[in-house]
Amino acid sequence: MRKAFVIVNPKAGKTRSKTMLFDIVEELCKNSYTVNCAISLYPGHAKELAQNAANEGYDLIVVSGGDGTLNEVTEGVFKSGKKTPIGYIPSGSTNDFALSAGISSNPKTAINDIVSGNDYLMDIGKFGDRYFNYIASFGAFTSVSYKTPQASKNALGHLAYIIEGIKDIGSITPCHIKMEADGKVYEGDYSFGAIGNSTSIGGLIKLKEELVSLCDGVFEVILIKQPQNPVELSTIIHGLTFSDFQDPMFEFFKASKIKITTDASFDWTLDGEFEKGKKEIEVSNINKAYILRKR
């Protein structure tokens, strides 16, 4: 009989993870899995649980939580050296990765898709010594995901990010950054930057689906220059609203390896979780690094 290991973050999103645990176990048992479960109790715990489960030979690891919990599970499985399939039941507030990967936000649909779905090889990003599934970002809005109070996330969901983002707009500080990407150099003062593998950034910024593949070995990179007047700010808002990055206020390109140099360290977020900045960072795309099971 096949073995499944279920990892639940009880604090994710609107705390749906705990209430759906029985449905997850029931569906897996109906499909001939023996099931063990564990609760993620502290930051990094889900990574430890996933790495141990992969090393112990489980046939499937199911994670119920937000994108940050999925990040930990993916890194744990990747570091084990195994290709244990991962099933994701999104229960966070925004669930950017699930939206990009076509994973249902309905828990029962998501678990049904896991047990009856297919295996897909997916890329991950390496950011210094850490890994990310779908986004590394800095500047405006990047602090929203970890500054927004958990109580607000639980009560308001996506609206909480929007409210926090509006407050963030008034305190935009430009970041001087140099990016060397696949033989080209991009340098300037930017109010926002993202290195991603996603059609959604922070629940606020969207990329057209035809621009993004989650398994092509390259990132989509967007840099937004610091606006100097209301006209430039209006241009940026228009570009973000319509996913149009042709204006000179934007740099939009694809790259597999990026070397980042700054004149002062500033902080980043990786899959919505805080990451302390450094003056020099190397980022690389690891092509088809893990298996995601979905419809």
Short mmCIF file of the C-alpha atoms (twelve columns), coordinates in Angstrom:
data_MODEL
# 
_entry.id   MODEL 
# 
loop_
_atom_site.group_PDB 
_atom_site.id 
_atom_site.type_symbol 
_atom_site.label_atom_id 
_atom_site.label_alt_id 
_atom_site.label_comp_id 
_atom_site.label_asym_id 
_atom_site.label_seq_id 
_atom_site.Cartn_x 
_atom_site.Cartn_y 
_atom_site.Cartn_z 
_atom_site.pdbx_PDB_model_num 
ATOM 1   C CA . MET A 1   0.000   0.000  0.000   1 
ATOM 2   C CA . ARG A 2   1.212   3.516  -0.798  1 
ATOM 3   C CA . LYS A 3   2.196   5.904  1.991   1 
ATOM 4   C CA . ALA A 4   1.264   9.596  2.229   1 
ATOM 5   C CA . PHE A 5   2.581   12.142 4.706   1 
ATOM 6   C CA . VAL A 6   0.388   15.185 5.415   1 
ATOM 7   C CA . ILE A 7   1.892   18.422 6.777   1 
ATOM 8   C CA . VAL A 8   -0.503  21.049 8.098   1 
ATOM 9   C CA . ASN A 9   0.188   24.647 9.065   1 
ATOM 10  C CA . PRO A 10  -2.631  25.413 11.535  1 
ATOM 11  C CA . LYS A 11  -1.977  29.176 11.412  1 
ATOM 12  C CA . ALA A 12  -2.213  29.643 7.651   1 
ATOM 13  C CA . GLY A 13  -4.796  31.967 6.134   1 
ATOM 14  C CA . LYS A 14  -8.181  31.713 7.776   1 
ATOM 15  C CA . THR A 15  -7.057  28.645 9.785   1 
ATOM 16  C CA . ARG A 16  -8.856  26.326 7.347   1 
ATOM 17  C CA . SER A 17  -6.018  23.810 7.468   1 
ATOM 18  C CA . LYS A 18  -7.118  22.274 10.753  1 
ATOM 19  C CA . THR A 19  -10.756 21.947 9.786   1 
ATOM 20  C CA . MET A 20  -10.003 20.237 6.472   1 
ATOM 21  C CA . LEU A 21  -7.558  17.668 7.863   1 
ATOM 22  C CA . PHE A 22  -10.206 14.937 8.184   1 
ATOM 23  C CA . ASP A 23  -11.289 15.419 4.560   1 
ATOM 24  C CA . ILE A 24  -7.680  15.161 3.380   1 
ATOM 25  C CA . VAL A 25  -7.039  11.946 5.302   1 
ATOM 26  C CA . GLU A 26  -10.359 10.434 4.252   1 
ATOM 27  C CA . GLU A 27  -9.725  11.068 0.558   1 
ATOM 28  C CA . LEU A 28  -6.203  9.655  0.713   1 
ATOM 29  C CA . CYS A 29  -7.404  6.521  2.513   1 
ATOM 30  C CA . LYS A 30  -10.134 6.029  -0.080  1 
ATOM 31  C CA . ASN A 31  -7.388  5.988  -2.695  1 
ATOM 32  C CA . SER A 32  -5.329  3.258  -1.015  1 
ATOM 33  C CA . TYR A 33  -2.874  5.396  0.944   1 
ATOM 34  C CA . THR A 34  -1.834  4.822  4.510   1 
ATOM 35  C CA . VAL A 35  -1.531  8.237  6.076   1 
ATOM 36  C CA . ASN A 36  0.605   9.897  8.705   1 
ATOM 37  C CA . CYS A 37  0.073   13.536 9.696   1 
ATOM 38  C CA . ALA A 38  2.115   16.236 11.386  1 
ATOM 39  C CA . ILE A 39  1.508   19.833 12.430  1 
ATOM 40  C CA . SER A 40  4.054   22.509 11.575  1 
ATOM 41  C CA . LEU A 41  4.855   24.078 14.943  1 
ATOM 42  C CA . TYR A 42  7.537   26.696 14.210  1 
ATOM 43  C CA . PRO A 43  9.346   28.361 11.300  1 
ATOM 44  C CA . GLY A 44  11.402  25.756 9.442   1 
ATOM 45  C CA . HIS A 45  9.527   22.824 10.939  1 
ATOM 46  C CA . ALA A 46  7.668   21.983 7.722   1 
ATOM 47  C CA . LYS A 47  11.027  21.773 5.924   1 
ATOM 48  C CA . GLU A 48  12.339  19.315 8.519   1 
ATOM 49  C CA . LEU A 49  9.172   17.215 8.340   1 
ATOM 50  C CA . ALA A 50  9.230   17.093 4.538   1 
ATOM 51  C CA . GLN A 51  12.913  16.189 4.330   1 
ATOM 52  C CA . ASN A 52  12.452  13.376 6.847   1 
ATOM 53  C CA . ALA A 53  9.342   12.065 5.069   1 
ATOM 54  C CA . ALA A 54  11.123  12.013 1.714   1 
ATOM 55  C CA . ASN A 55  14.104  10.199 3.219   1 
ATOM 56  C CA . GLU A 56  11.770  7.670  4.836   1 
ATOM 57  C CA . GLY A 57  10.373  6.700  1.444   1 
ATOM 58  C CA . TYR A 58  6.885   8.169  1.462   1 
ATOM 59  C CA . ASP A 59  5.165   8.032  -1.921  1 
ATOM 60  C CA . LEU A 60  3.437   11.397 -1.570  1 
ATOM 61  C CA . ILE A 61  3.754   14.476 0.639   1 
ATOM 62  C CA . VAL A 62  0.679   16.680 0.974   1 
ATOM 63  C CA . VAL A 63  0.984   20.184 2.411   1 
ATOM 64  C CA . SER A 64  -1.948  22.243 3.642   1 
ATOM 65  C CA . GLY A 65  -0.969  25.842 4.319   1 
ATOM 66  C CA . GLY A 66  0.087   29.017 2.584   1 
ATOM 67  C CA . ASP A 67  2.810   29.675 0.023   1 
ATOM 68  C CA . GLY A 68  5.397   30.042 2.798   1 
ATOM 69  C CA . THR A 69  4.617   26.546 4.081   1 
ATOM 70  C CA . LEU A 70  4.838   25.138 0.567   1 
ATOM 71  C CA . ASN A 71  8.228   26.859 0.248   1 
ATOM 72  C CA . GLU A 72  9.501   24.979 3.287   1 
ATOM 73  C CA . VAL A 73  8.146   21.630 2.104   1 
ATOM 74  C CA . THR A 74  9.601   22.038 -1.376  1 
ATOM 75  C CA . GLU A 75  13.019  22.936 0.016   1 
ATOM 76  C CA . GLY A 76  12.910  19.975 2.409   1 
ATOM 77  C CA . VAL A 77  12.117  17.499 -0.370  1 
ATOM 78  C CA . PHE A 78  14.703  19.065 -2.692  1 
ATOM 79  C CA . LYS A 79  17.427  18.851 -0.043  1 
ATOM 80  C CA . SER A 80  16.600  15.180 0.552   1 
ATOM 81  C CA . GLY A 81  17.694  14.418 -3.008  1 
ATOM 82  C CA . LYS A 82  14.446  12.513 -3.592  1 
ATOM 83  C CA . LYS A 83  11.770  13.215 -6.185  1 
ATOM 84  C CA . THR A 84  8.831   12.574 -3.870  1 
ATOM 85  C CA . PRO A 85  5.703   14.149 -5.410  1 
ATOM 86  C CA . ILE A 86  4.236   17.099 -3.505  1 
ATOM 87  C CA . GLY A 87  0.537   17.870 -3.378  1 
ATOM 88  C CA . TYR A 88  -0.513  21.378 -2.374  1 
ATOM 89  C CA . ILE A 89  -3.805  22.360 -0.736  1 
ATOM 90  C CA . PRO A 90  -3.659  26.163 -0.545  1 
ATOM 91  C CA . SER A 91  -5.100  27.664 2.616   1 
ATOM 92  C CA . GLY A 92  -3.194  30.947 2.876   1 
ATOM 93  C CA . SER A 93  -4.576  34.438 2.399   1 
ATOM 94  C CA . THR A 94  -3.382  35.097 -1.161  1 
ATOM 95  C CA . ASN A 95  -1.994  31.825 -2.566  1 
ATOM 96  C CA . ASP A 96  -0.101  33.345 -5.495  1 
ATOM 97  C CA . PHE A 97  1.639   30.100 -6.392  1 
ATOM 98  C CA . ALA A 98  -1.589  28.100 -6.465  1 
ATOM 99  C CA . LEU A 99  -3.120  30.656 -8.798  1 
ATOM 100 C CA . SER A 100 -0.149  30.430 -11.164 1 
ATOM 101 C CA . ALA A 101 -0.016  26.622 -11.063 1 
ATOM 102 C CA . GLY A 102 -3.734  26.132 -11.656 1 
ATOM 103 C CA . ILE A 103 -4.403  24.611 -8.251  1 
ATOM 104 C CA . SER A 104 -7.956  24.953 -6.974  1 
ATOM 105 C CA . SER A 105 -8.614  27.150 -3.941  1 
ATOM 106 C CA . ASN A 106 -11.380 24.737 -2.946  1 
ATOM 107 C CA . PRO A 107 -9.800  22.243 -0.494  1 
ATOM 108 C CA . LYS A 108 -11.922 19.265 -1.540  1 
ATOM 109 C CA . THR A 109 -11.237 19.896 -5.213  1 
ATOM 110 C CA . ALA A 110 -7.532  20.317 -4.510  1 
ATOM 111 C CA . ILE A 111 -7.210  16.983 -2.669  1 
ATOM 112 C CA . ASN A 112 -9.253  15.216 -5.372  1 
ATOM 113 C CA . ASP A 113 -6.922  16.651 -7.996  1 
ATOM 114 C CA . ILE A 114 -3.904  15.399 -6.028  1 
ATOM 115 C CA . VAL A 115 -5.073  11.796 -5.748  1 
ATOM 116 C CA . SER A 116 -6.264  11.615 -9.373  1 
ATOM 117 C CA . GLY A 117 -3.834  14.032 -11.002 1 
ATOM 118 C CA . ASN A 118 -0.530  13.901 -12.830 1 
ATOM 119 C CA . ASP A 119 3.073   14.650 -11.897 1 
ATOM 120 C CA . TYR A 120 4.692   17.831 -13.221 1 
ATOM 121 C CA . LEU A 121 8.350   18.773 -12.935 1 
ATOM 122 C CA . MET A 122 8.685   22.334 -11.623 1 
ATOM 123 C CA . ASP A 123 11.455  24.927 -11.342 1 
ATOM 124 C CA . ILE A 124 12.656  26.490 -8.105  1 
ATOM 125 C CA . GLY A 125 14.904  29.471 -7.503  1 
ATOM 126 C CA . LYS A 126 18.089  29.560 -5.458  1 
ATOM 127 C CA . PHE A 127 18.660  32.887 -3.705  1 
ATOM 128 C CA . GLY A 128 22.022  32.846 -1.983  1 
ATOM 129 C CA . ASP A 129 21.677  29.914 0.406   1 
ATOM 130 C CA . ARG A 130 17.879  29.841 0.369   1 
ATOM 131 C CA . TYR A 131 15.283  28.627 -2.106  1 
ATOM 132 C CA . PHE A 132 12.002  30.007 -3.399  1 
ATOM 133 C CA . ASN A 133 9.141   28.533 -5.375  1 
ATOM 134 C CA . TYR A 134 7.813   31.540 -7.199  1 
ATOM 135 C CA . ILE A 135 9.075   35.004 -6.178  1 
ATOM 136 C CA . ALA A 136 11.975  36.992 -4.759  1 
ATOM 137 C CA . SER A 137 11.148  40.694 -4.516  1 
ATOM 138 C CA . PHE A 138 12.236  43.987 -2.995  1 
ATOM 139 C CA . GLY A 139 10.973  47.537 -2.599  1 
ATOM 140 C CA . ALA A 140 7.372   48.726 -2.634  1 
ATOM 141 C CA . PHE A 141 4.761   46.153 -1.560  1 
ATOM 142 C CA . THR A 142 7.304   43.413 -0.734  1 
ATOM 143 C CA . SER A 143 6.956   44.010 2.997   1 
ATOM 144 C CA . VAL A 144 3.177   43.761 2.750   1 
ATOM 145 C CA . SER A 145 3.046   39.985 3.054   1 
ATOM 146 C CA . TYR A 146 5.006   39.811 6.310   1 
ATOM 147 C CA . LYS A 147 3.992   43.199 7.794   1 
ATOM 148 C CA . THR A 148 0.272   42.557 7.488   1 
ATOM 149 C CA . PRO A 149 -0.947  41.342 10.910  1 
ATOM 150 C CA . GLN A 150 -2.015  37.699 10.976  1 
ATOM 151 C CA . ALA A 151 -5.309  38.675 12.589  1 
ATOM 152 C CA . SER A 152 -6.043  40.962 9.634   1 
ATOM 153 C CA . LYS A 153 -5.130  38.221 7.172   1 
ATOM 154 C CA . ASN A 154 -7.464  35.785 8.935   1 
ATOM 155 C CA . ALA A 155 -10.327 38.291 9.040   1 
ATOM 156 C CA . LEU A 156 -9.938  40.033 5.673   1 
ATOM 157 C CA . GLY A 157 -7.870  37.747 3.459   1 
ATOM 158 C CA . HIS A 158 -6.713  39.449 0.262   1 
ATOM 159 C CA . LEU A 159 -8.216  42.781 1.338   1 
ATOM 160 C CA . ALA A 160 -5.681  42.917 4.178   1 
ATOM 161 C CA . TYR A 161 -2.819  42.984 1.673   1 
ATOM 162 C CA . ILE A 162 -4.451  45.768 -0.313  1 
ATOM 163 C CA . ILE A 163 -4.944  47.904 2.798   1 
ATOM 164 C CA . GLU A 164 -1.330  47.388 3.861   1 
ATOM 165 C CA . GLY A 165 -0.122  48.053 0.321   1 
ATOM 166 C CA . ILE A 166 -1.869  51.413 0.203   1 
ATOM 167 C CA . LYS A 167 -0.021  52.420 3.377   1 
ATOM 168 C CA . ASP A 168 3.239   51.243 1.801   1 
ATOM 169 C CA . ILE A 169 2.867   53.509 -1.232  1 
ATOM 170 C CA . GLY A 170 3.522   56.630 0.803   1 
ATOM 171 C CA . SER A 171 6.898   55.402 2.035   1 
ATOM 172 C CA . ILE A 172 8.526   54.137 -1.176  1 
ATOM 173 C CA . THR A 173 12.314  54.442 -0.978  1 
ATOM 174 C CA . PRO A 174 14.263  53.746 -4.188  1 
ATOM 175 C CA . CYS A 175 16.838  50.962 -4.192  1 
ATOM 176 C CA . HIS A 176 19.959  51.419 -6.309  1 
ATOM 177 C CA . ILE A 177 20.684  48.043 -7.805  1 
ATOM 178 C CA . LYS A 178 22.762  46.444 -10.530 1 
ATOM 179 C CA . MET A 179 21.648  43.176 -12.094 1 
ATOM 180 C CA . GLU A 180 23.893  41.162 -14.396 1 
ATOM 181 C CA . ALA A 181 21.607  38.703 -16.120 1 
ATOM 182 C CA . ASP A 182 22.675  36.291 -18.838 1 
ATOM 183 C CA . GLY A 183 25.245  38.705 -20.254 1 
ATOM 184 C CA . LYS A 184 23.222  41.923 -19.931 1 
ATOM 185 C CA . VAL A 185 23.432  44.633 -17.267 1 
ATOM 186 C CA . TYR A 186 20.512  46.538 -15.740 1 
ATOM 187 C CA . GLU A 187 21.305  49.322 -13.283 1 
ATOM 188 C CA . GLY A 188 19.344  52.181 -11.745 1 
ATOM 189 C CA . ASP A 189 17.145  53.397 -8.912  1 
ATOM 190 C CA . TYR A 190 14.117  51.150 -8.642  1 
ATOM 191 C CA . SER A 191 11.041  51.408 -6.438  1 
ATOM 192 C CA . PHE A 192 10.237  47.721 -6.927  1 
ATOM 193 C CA . GLY A 193 11.834  44.598 -8.322  1 
ATOM 194 C CA . ALA A 194 10.819  40.960 -8.615  1 
ATOM 195 C CA . ILE A 195 12.505  37.804 -9.833  1 
ATOM 196 C CA . GLY A 196 9.673   35.410 -10.358 1 
ATOM 197 C CA . ASN A 197 8.202   32.215 -11.643 1 
ATOM 198 C CA . SER A 198 4.581   33.255 -11.226 1 
ATOM 199 C CA . THR A 199 1.692   35.101 -12.853 1 
ATOM 200 C CA . SER A 200 0.866   36.812 -9.542  1 
ATOM 201 C CA . ILE A 201 3.118   38.881 -7.270  1 
ATOM 202 C CA . GLY A 202 1.949   39.517 -3.733  1 
ATOM 203 C CA . GLY A 203 -1.654  39.232 -4.815  1 
ATOM 204 C CA . LEU A 204 -1.334  42.771 -6.227  1 
ATOM 205 C CA . ILE A 205 0.666   42.592 -9.490  1 
ATOM 206 C CA . LYS A 206 -0.328  40.262 -12.331 1 
ATOM 207 C CA . LEU A 207 1.592   38.959 -15.341 1 
ATOM 208 C CA . LYS A 208 -0.095  37.642 -18.448 1 
ATOM 209 C CA . GLU A 209 -0.219  33.841 -18.491 1 
ATOM 210 C CA . GLU A 210 1.434   33.633 -21.892 1 
ATOM 211 C CA . LEU A 211 4.542   35.322 -20.443 1 
ATOM 212 C CA . VAL A 212 5.113   32.735 -17.729 1 
ATOM 213 C CA . SER A 213 6.061   29.063 -17.620 1 
ATOM 214 C CA . LEU A 214 6.767   27.304 -14.331 1 
ATOM 215 C CA . CYS A 215 9.155   24.766 -15.846 1 
ATOM 216 C CA . ASP A 216 11.176  26.490 -18.589 1 
ATOM 217 C CA . GLY A 217 14.357  27.128 -16.581 1 
ATOM 218 C CA . VAL A 218 14.096  30.930 -16.643 1 
ATOM 219 C CA . PHE A 219 12.710  33.666 -14.414 1 
ATOM 220 C CA . GLU A 220 10.545  36.589 -15.398 1 
ATOM 221 C CA . VAL A 221 12.162  39.735 -13.990 1 
ATOM 222 C CA . ILE A 222 10.418  43.069 -13.564 1 
ATOM 223 C CA . LEU A 223 12.093  46.258 -12.349 1 
ATOM 224 C CA . ILE A 224 10.119  49.459 -11.831 1 
ATOM 225 C CA . LYS A 225 12.051  52.710 -11.928 1 
ATOM 226 C CA . GLN A 226 11.568  55.320 -9.242  1 
ATOM 227 C CA . PRO A 227 8.934   57.817 -10.461 1 
ATOM 228 C CA . GLN A 228 10.073  61.450 -10.467 1 
ATOM 229 C CA . ASN A 229 6.717   63.112 -11.114 1 
ATOM 230 C CA . PRO A 230 2.957   62.355 -11.195 1 
ATOM 231 C CA . VAL A 231 3.053   61.526 -14.918 1 
ATOM 232 C CA . GLU A 232 5.636   58.769 -14.379 1 
ATOM 233 C CA . LEU A 233 3.686   57.430 -11.408 1 
ATOM 234 C CA . SER A 234 0.535   57.334 -13.543 1 
ATOM 235 C CA . THR A 235 2.458   55.454 -16.245 1 
ATOM 236 C CA . ILE A 236 3.538   52.839 -13.709 1 
ATOM 237 C CA . ILE A 237 0.013   52.385 -12.380 1 
ATOM 238 C CA . HIS A 238 -1.287  51.973 -15.940 1 
ATOM 239 C CA . GLY A 239 1.399   49.391 -16.750 1 
ATOM 240 C CA . LEU A 240 0.665   47.347 -13.652 1 
ATOM 241 C CA . THR A 241 -3.085  47.532 -14.192 1 
ATOM 242 C CA . PHE A 242 -2.889  46.229 -17.750 1 
ATOM 243 C CA . SER A 243 0.246   44.066 -17.414 1 
ATOM 244 C CA . ASP A 244 1.961   46.234 -20.015 1 
ATOM 245 C CA . PHE A 245 5.683   46.699 -19.330 1 
ATOM 246 C CA . GLN A 246 6.788   48.279 -22.599 1 
ATOM 247 C CA . ASP A 247 7.197   51.779 -21.178 1 
ATOM 248 C CA . PRO A 248 10.760  52.886 -20.246 1 
ATOM 249 C CA . MET A 249 9.648   53.093 -16.595 1 
ATOM 250 C CA . PHE A 250 9.880   49.299 -16.599 1 
ATOM 251 C CA . GLU A 251 12.609  46.777 -17.237 1 
ATOM 252 C CA . PHE A 252 11.104  43.398 -18.097 1 
ATOM 253 C CA . PHE A 253 13.259  40.466 -19.157 1 
ATOM 254 C CA . LYS A 254 13.858  36.749 -18.722 1 
ATOM 255 C CA . ALA A 255 16.985  35.208 -17.191 1 
ATOM 256 C CA . SER A 256 18.221  31.952 -15.699 1 
ATOM 257 C CA . LYS A 257 21.127  33.357 -13.641 1 
ATOM 258 C CA . ILE A 258 21.367  36.773 -12.028 1 
ATOM 259 C CA . LYS A 259 24.128  38.484 -10.070 1 
ATOM 260 C CA . ILE A 260 22.857  41.331 -7.902  1 
ATOM 261 C CA . THR A 261 25.013  44.145 -6.534  1 
ATOM 262 C CA . THR A 262 23.753  47.062 -4.438  1 
ATOM 263 C CA . ASP A 263 25.364  50.069 -2.795  1 
ATOM 264 C CA . ALA A 264 23.470  49.319 0.425   1 
ATOM 265 C CA . SER A 265 21.824  46.160 1.660   1 
ATOM 266 C CA . PHE A 266 18.032  46.169 1.675   1 
ATOM 267 C CA . ASP A 267 15.542  43.493 2.569   1 
ATOM 268 C CA . TRP A 268 13.742  41.048 0.291   1 
ATOM 269 C CA . THR A 269 10.869  38.617 0.538   1 
ATOM 270 C CA . LEU A 270 11.030  35.026 -0.686  1 
ATOM 271 C CA . ASP A 271 7.604   33.525 -1.348  1 
ATOM 272 C CA . GLY A 272 6.183   36.153 0.990   1 
ATOM 273 C CA . GLU A 273 8.624   35.474 3.824   1 
ATOM 274 C CA . PHE A 274 11.248  37.929 5.086   1 
ATOM 275 C CA . GLU A 275 14.827  37.615 3.833   1 
ATOM 276 C CA . LYS A 276 17.620  39.859 5.110   1 
ATOM 277 C CA . GLY A 277 19.339  41.749 2.303   1 
ATOM 278 C CA . LYS A 278 22.986  41.519 1.288   1 
ATOM 279 C CA . LYS A 279 25.191  43.697 -0.892  1 
ATOM 280 C CA . GLU A 280 25.909  40.832 -3.282  1 
ATOM 281 C CA . ILE A 281 23.519  38.016 -4.122  1 
ATOM 282 C CA . GLU A 282 23.510  35.300 -6.753  1 
ATOM 283 C CA . VAL A 283 20.177  33.965 -7.967  1 
ATOM 284 C CA . SER A 284 19.748  30.935 -10.219 1 
ATOM 285 C CA . ASN A 285 16.888  28.918 -11.652 1 
ATOM 286 C CA . ILE A 286 17.042  25.182 -10.929 1 
ATOM 287 C CA . ASN A 287 15.132  23.655 -13.810 1 
ATOM 288 C CA . LYS A 288 12.636  20.856 -13.083 1 
ATOM 289 C CA . ALA A 289 13.845  20.497 -9.504  1 
ATOM 290 C CA . TYR A 290 10.804  18.882 -7.890  1 
ATOM 291 C CA . ILE A 291 7.519   17.153 -8.694  1 
ATOM 292 C CA . LEU A 292 4.148   18.786 -8.129  1 
ATOM 293 C CA . ARG A 293 1.089   16.565 -8.346  1 
ATOM 294 C CA . LYS A 294 -2.050  18.270 -9.609  1 
ATOM 295 C CA . ARG A 295 -4.747  17.913 -12.231 1 
# 
